[in-house]
């Protein structure tokens, strides 16, 4: 009985030591990632997407108890992802990222209102995120609704607000793509919309514009392929 008690205490002590080591390890990783350059942050995202596409995801290793403990009082996400609310485009999954790695903002059609801009500013200025990615995707419902609306009301003033913001991209797509095929027009408009959104961030935020000018922040545009899971960067 005494031997079992002693062994139990030893096992408990070893378990606590292992947990402490895990917390320290996770904390160190979080600290090192907070000092990433914009290009290094982007590479981590693209490497994660590659793991996702190849079905080699490791996200559970960065979402365990030790990671939770290390992040309980602070966070240093190395990338901000502004993407669509579409249920098929969860950034944490498609980039194979765990707790504390990416600051995610999702809204239909990537439409950036003042609250969303403020959220991006907070992550970039106060949390030190060096990268912002505007992520569009294939067959976007918000863009499709804008194409279908043809400048008329959708019957909902709230959805109309989304459509109104995306409509300039649709109008540009009509001129640029010269396509009578609806699906091609939607894809063209989705690409233009993502680029428009990215350009609007520094236009409508002095904070983001300053950080970009100081080379402390990089803004990139990308698109997610619903069929193969690949995220492609725009030039």
N, C-alpha and C positions, 0 to 999 in steps of 0.2 A: 504493500500500500504506500509506504514511504517512498519507494523507488518511483512509483507511478506519479506521485505528487511532485517529486523533484523534476521528473522528466516533463511533466505538464508545465511547470514554471519555466523550465529552460525553453520549451517550445514557444511559450508566450513571449518571453524576452526576445527570442530570435525573430518572432513575427513582428514585434514592435520595431526592432532594429531594421528589418527589411522594409517596413513601411516608411520609417524615417529616411532610409536611404533613397527610397523611391520618391519621396517628397522633395528631398534635396536635389535629386537628379532631374525631376520635372521642373523644379524652380530654376535650375541652371539652364535648362533648355529654353525656358521661357525668356530668361534674361538675355541669352545669346541671340535669340530670334528677334528681340526688340531692337537690336542694333543692325539689322539687315539693311542693305542698300535697296533702293527700289528694284533694281535688276535682279538682285538675289531673291527678293520677295516674289517677284514674278516667276523666277525659275522654280521656286518651291511650289507655286500654284500649278505650273505646267507639269512638273514631275508628278504631282499628286493626281492630276487628270490622267496622266499616262498609266499610273497604277490602277486607277478606276477602270479605264478602258481595257486594260489587260487582266482585269479581275484579280489584282494583287493588293487589295486594299488593306491598310494597316491602321485604320482610324481607331479601332478599339484599344490599341496600345497607347493612344494619346487621349483617352477618355475614361481612364480608370480612376480609382479612389485617390491615388497619389497625385494625379494631375488636378483633380478637383480641389484637393487640399492646397496645392501650390498656387492655385488661382483664386482662392476664396476671398482674398482681400485686395487683389489688384489684377489688371490685365494689360497685356501689351500685344494686341493683334498686329501682325505684320502686313495685313492687306484688308482693304475695304472692298466688298463686292456689292455693287448696285445692280440688281437684276430683277427679273419679272417674278410675279407671285405664282406663276404657273407651277402646279404641283409636280411636274416632271423635271424641274430645274432646281433642285436643292443644292446650293453651293458646297455645303459641308460634305455632301456625298460625292458630287462629281469632281471635287478637288481632293477627296480623301483627306479631310482635315478634321482634327479633333478639337477639344475644348480650348478656348483662348487663342486660336490661331488666326481666325478671320472674323471680321466685323461685317455682318451681313445685313443689308437693307433690301427688302423686297416690296415691290409695288407693281401693279399691272402696267405693262408697257414701259417700265423703267422711268416713269414720269417723275421728275424731281421737283417737288414743291418746296417752300421755305423750310418746312419741318425736316424733310429729307436732306436738304442742303446743310441744315444745322447739325444733323446727325453725322454727316460726312466730315464737317468741320471739327466736330468733337473728337472723332476718331483720329483725324489727321493731326490736329493741333495738340490735343490734350493727352491722347493715348500714344501718339508718335508713329502712327501707321504710315509707312513710306510709299504705299502703293494704293491706288484706287482703280478698280476695274469695272467698267460698264459692260455688263454681259447681256447681250441679246440672245435670242434663240430662234430656232426654226418654227414655222407655223404658229407664230405668236397670235393668241386670241385677241389681244387688244389692238394689234395692228390690223388684223382681219376685220374686226368690228369697225375700224376707222375706214378701211377700204369700202366696206359694205354700206356705211352711212352716207357716203357721197355728199358730204357737207350738210346733211340733214340731221335732225334730232334722232336719237336712238330710243326716245321715250323715257329716258332717265336723265335728269339734270346732272347727276353724279357721274354716270358713265360718259355723258356728253363732255364733262370736264377733262376726262382722259383722252377722248377722241379729239378734242380741240387742240390738245398739246401735241398729239401725234400727227395730226392732219398736215402740217407743213412737210413732213417727211413723205407722206403719201403723194402730195402734189409734186414734190421734187422727183419722186419715183416715176410718176407718169411721164415727166419730161425726159428723165435720164434713161429709163429702161426701155421705153417705147414698146412695152409688151401688152398684148391683149389677153394673155393668160393670167388669170387671177392669182394663182399660186406663185408665179414668178414675180408678179407685182408685189405681193405680200412680202416675199423674201427680200426684194430690193428695198422696199419701204422699211422693213425691220432693220436692215443694215444701216440705212441712212438715219433712222431714228436713233439708233445706238450712238452713232457718230455725233449727231446733233446734241444728244444729252451730254456726252463727254465734253463737247465744246462749251456747252452752257454752264458747266460747273465753275470754270474760272471766270466766265463772263459775269456770273451772278454772285460770286463769292470772292471778296477781296482777300479773305484768309487763304483760300485755296490757290488763288492767283499768286499770292506772295510766296507760299510754300513751293509752288512749282518753279517760280522765278529763282528761288534760292536753291533749287535742285534737291530739296528735302522731300519732295513729293513727285510721283510720276502718275499720270493718268493714262490708262490704256483702254482700248475697246476690243471686245472679243465676241464670238458667237458660238453657242452650243448647238451641236448637231444631235437632234433627238434620236436619230437612227443608230449612229455608231458611238455616241457619247463623247466625241472629240470636241475640245474647245480650240477654236482657231483664232489667232490674233489678227487684227486688222493693222495695216500699215498706216 
